[in-house]
Amino acid sequence: MRILVLLVLMMPALAAAQSAAPAAVQAADLRRLTVTVDEAVAMALEHNLGVQIARIDPQIQDVGVAQARAAWFPTFTSALQTSGTDTPNNSFLSGALGPKTSDDRLTTNVGVAQPLPWGGAYSVGWDSARSTTTNIFSNFSPQLRSSVALTYRQPLLRGFSIDTPRQQLLVSRKNREIADVALRQAVAQTTRAVRRAYWDLTYARAALQVQTQSLELARQSLRNTRARVEIGTTPPIDVVEAEAEMAQREEAVIVADAQIATAEDALRALMYDPSAPDFWSVRIEPVSAPPLDVRAIDPDAAARAALANRADLQQAQKNLETTGINLRYFRNQTLPDVTASVDYGVTGLGGTQFVRGSGFPGPIVGQTERGFGRVLGDLFGNTFPAWTASVSVSYPIGPTPQDASMARARLQLGQQQAQLRNQQLQVATEVREAARQVLTNQKRVETTRTARQLSERRLEAEERKLAAGTSTSFVVFQVQRDLAQARTNELRATLDYSKSLVDFDTVQEAPLR
């Protein structure tokens, strides 16, 4: 009659399965899966859809970071253009002997432009052109022209320490960090859910054992009652009472068996691969026993650990840092727009150059050739340079949208700081409550174990009294029900203790939802 809670929780068959390969499908029954609690967690982290969804967020944020970095990639441009123009001559100064002046032009352009990570921007362009004309005033036909232009712009106040691309990059990096923290939170919460569901299934199977044992006691009492009725020591009405008691306990067994299926579905949805063909048919058998060892609980140390490691607090802190980045950006945008600019260019000219005689415009008496190589020589030799340096200043008079944005960011920063302090207080309170639950359930396990042991002894005494004729079947049935309830209470206290340990470990890493 004395059955300890560990024997209730672990049948010999489960103990044998625990010594086999972990998480192995039994050869005798391909639809039976025995797992330890740690193996169930490992399977959940691999197959759980919620965790799989959370794992995608860091990848999405990686794309966001790459997109923000793309703002500083150089841009290559090129163009090829040809054109022709015929202009009617309306004056002897039009430059052509016939009725029209014809101009043909072929131009090419190659350039590179790039914003720089410190706020500046440069562009380099190389232009080349070949043109022909019937204008008698032109000294070149065909004419070859090439030029190189370099431009650099650098903000000195607004946009110097931070600008829109750098703000977007910093915010994207913070979002990436938040995604990592959110993934860690999802893993912690999923681990908690799996462990609790595992212990629920363990409890449901053990509760069925308790109800089955209670039913077996009722059957034995019914057999004993019938035997006493046959020899005339007990009235026949006691058989009806025993049969009614057995019917009630059969109902309890049916309900307990249904609870196993419910708990098994809950664990299956958390840990098993939904795409597996045997998803709904596989039977999950837990083989780990709930922890019964007494752990030392330090609420203050746990609260400090939670304040340092809690995922939701870290997310709030990173959101606070994001607001700080935005405030820094808006503050910079309120500064005057002071921009330094440098433009430098060099030009080369060549082609077929006419040699003219005296007079206006002078007759062509010869020609010389300046090939494209000499044009490039002018460029690289810096023969015909041109440069410009300037500083421009722009500052609006009166309030600006940037001022309003900065004021809003300041208010948001103060609000988030207050929210973070409030959240920290709630976390500390939650951790201390979880610690109290562990300590309370530790005491419940001890007291319910004692109550169960006393109920077993009381049942033995009542059965001896019934055999001696100093007790009744009604009293024995009542004591049996009390024993079943005491065993259930011990199981429930053990389950609550196991769950409170899971919650205590989780609450230091993530909220309990």
JOGIVEN-V376640 format. One record per run of one state. SS is the DSSP state (~ for helix, > for strand, _ for the rest). FROM is the first residue (numbers start at 0). TO is the last residue. If there is no record, write none. Layout:
# JOGIVEN-V376640
ss: <SS & SS>
from: <FROM & FROM>
to: <TO & TO>
This chain:
# JOGIVEN-V376640
ss: <_ & ~ & _ & ~ & _ & > & _ & > & _ & ~ & _ & ~ & _ & > & _ & > & _ & > & _ & > & _ & ~ & _ & ~ & _ & > & _ & ~ & _ & ~ & _ & > & _ & > & _ & ~ & _ & > & _ & ~ & _ & ~ & _>
from: <0 & 4 & 9 & 11 & 18 & 24 & 25 & 31 & 35 & 36 & 47 & 48 & 72 & 74 & 88 & 99 & 115 & 120 & 133 & 139 & 155 & 163 & 231 & 236 & 271 & 282 & 286 & 298 & 309 & 310 & 333 & 336 & 356 & 363 & 370 & 371 & 380 & 384 & 394 & 400 & 468 & 472 & 507>
to: <3 & 8 & 10 & 17 & 23 & 24 & 30 & 34 & 35 & 46 & 47 & 71 & 73 & 87 & 98 & 114 & 119 & 132 & 138 & 154 & 162 & 230 & 235 & 270 & 281 & 285 & 297 & 308 & 309 & 332 & 335 & 355 & 362 & 369 & 370 & 379 & 383 & 393 & 399 & 467 & 471 & 506 & 512>
